[in-house]
Amino acid sequence: MELTGAQILMECLQEQGVDTIFGYPGGTILNVYDALYASKGIKHILTAHEQGAAHAADGYARSTGKVGVCFSTSGPGATNLITGIATAYMDSSAVVFISCNVSEPLIGKDSFQEVDSTGITLPITKSNFLVSDVTQLADTVRAAFAIARSGRQGPVFLDILKNVTAELAEYEFVPREEHWKTSKLAALLSRSRSMEMKAPEVDHGDIDILVEKIKECKKPLVICGGGVVKARAQAEITQFIETIDSPVAVTIMGAGAVKGRNKLVTGMIGMHGSEASNMACDNCDLLIAIGCRFSDRVALDPKTFAANAYIVHIDIDRAEINKNVRTDHHVIGDAKEVLVELNERVEQKDNKEWKDFVFSYPTEVGYDKVEGILTPDQVLEAIAKRLPEDTMVATDVGQHQMWAIQHFHFDYPGQLMTSGGFGAMGFGLGAAIGSKLGNPDKTVIHITGDGSFRMNCNELATEEYYKIPIITFIFNNGTLGMVRQWQHLIYNEHYSQTDLDRGPDFVKLAEAYGLVGTRATTVEELHAAIDLALENEAKGIGCVIDCKIDIDEMVRPMVEGGARITNFIVN
């Protein structure tokens, strides 16, 4: 049948099973929004800002395992997506971003709201496409989704010229499972600059070598990264560490792949890693890193990182091997598939002496209690006690992010949504909205700082309008806490431009948006605030809880960037 490009786009989204789109309309994408108006079965969430839409689509993708979808118009609409696209790229999140550019006769003429969107997004997408031919639109959309969800997942940007959305072409429904068989789609995939479409087959010889190393080792350590979360390999990683009796450290993106309360978990590793994790890394004789990038926040000094160990890297993306840390052996493949094969081969071990050494160091730190003020662990303990155990958590970036990952024990993949690689302040509220829409039966909370919350608090309007009852906890220390911590420890207490001694009053702000706002300075007040928030959650009303934190409270431990992993400057 003959349809307009805009109608074809909507039909292709239906092919993909898309049920939720986040976005913001504008002139060049109006034909698409007109087709959306007539479509059935797809919910559109109008956010307050395109960046909020991008983060919401990302949170939806991470929490559900589906591909997120985000719409924007051209020019500033597209450029407002950039932080969200880069965040998804750095954390390997499957989101398809769809924008419409000016019509073909206006391209290259500095037309109103024209920008080279594909040029801008080239370095921060798994692949991107400019669609100038309506007959290519359907297969390009199919290719975008296939690329986003395949292999190492990631964002794909699709820029459609406005005239294409109005032009007519023949459209034929193709079931998703048949997309691989179409010749046009195959051609698009072959010229795409995306990574391998399917997970590479695991080399059995590589497994053989690793199994032998596991047999020989006396002091193993496993690092669990985001690849284990993406693979939803919680059962396999748990069986593996328990069989080889190995302590396991987690990266920021690996939180939830192993239950946080598992007796083998040493906590986070790296710059703000626990003493147990970092000391284990420095003293192990076999390091098995699964689905992690060895970023500069984990392997602070690549030359001394796990200097006494035989290092094995398991990853789906060959490009990550030896990129940051030189390894002794590697296995290329999906984390779940590799772990399944390893679990068939490894034998039960007992490393009691090694574990006794590792766990002689603390996995968490304590905090001094101060009258009239809350400590980070008090806030997180209250959250853990009063909220459902399977509560989903979205964070922003800064001290509160580190505290949450250090002290909130995540139990399953997709429970935590955080900007780990790109470190985008303002990520959390949009991500929480997307997570709640994807998981309506779960409690979703937003953990943020007063600096991060200011970035995108306008999305409280989205939360209120669509009755998305997010519970926001603000760790309010009146400063840009992580920056201040560096200024305190490294810059001779030169607190330049970090004090946030200004409005708004967050309680009144929440009320202005039609939400519940409350403030807590004691544990008792915090418990009461959480109970109030849960009462309103049942009514579809969100809540903002302003938690007073000491301005000089620090994330501990901390290792300075570029230093040996055990050179703590504060612990």
Secondary structure, 3 states (H helix, E strand, C coil): CEEEHHHHHHHHHHHCCCCEEEECCCHHHHHHHHHHHHCCCCEEEECCCHHHHHHHHHHHHHHHCCCEEEEECCCHHHHCCHHHHHHHHHCCCCEEEEEEECCHHHCCCCCCCCCCHHHHHHHHCCEEEEECCHHHHHHHHHHHHHHHHCCCCCCEEEEEEHHHHHCEEECCCCCHHHHHHCHHHHHHHHHCCCCCCCCCCCCHHHHHHHHHHHHHCCCEEEEECHHHHHCCCHHHHHHHHHHHCCCEEECCCCCCCCCCCCCCEEEECCCCCCHHHHHHHHHCCEEEEECCCCCCCCCCCCCCCCCCCEEEEEECCHHHCCCCCCCCEEEECCHHHHHHHHHHHCCCCCCHHHHHHHCCCCCCCCCCCCCCCECHHHHHHHHHHHCCCCCEEEECCCHHHHHHHHHCCCCCCCCEECCCCCCCCCHHHHHHHHHHHHCCCCCEEEEEEHHHHHHHHHHHHHHHHCCCCCEEEEEECCECHHHHHHHHHCCCCCCCCCECCCCCCHHHHHHHCCCEEEEECCHHHHHHHHHHHHHHHCCCCCEEEEEEECCCCCCCCEECCCCCCCCEEEC
